[in-house]
Amino acid sequence: MTTKKRRVCVTPLSRKAKNRFANEMDSFHTCTVEHEKEHDGTKFMFLQSLNKCYFFWVPIKGNEDWKIEK
């Protein structure tokens, strides 16, 4: 039995994120949620880009680099 993986959309905010978005993610906004964890009261998601070339941790509420949309 396979389970459907959850997906979220990301929007790059910083210069660094915009560079990763264009060069590593092929400008695809959709990412697959690979893992979720909580550390010091903050919830994080480990995301995989749609093209499977870029992986990154991001707080669920977003940060200065990425805006997360569920």
Order of alpha helices (4+ residues) and beta strands (2+ residues): beta-alpha-beta-beta-beta-beta
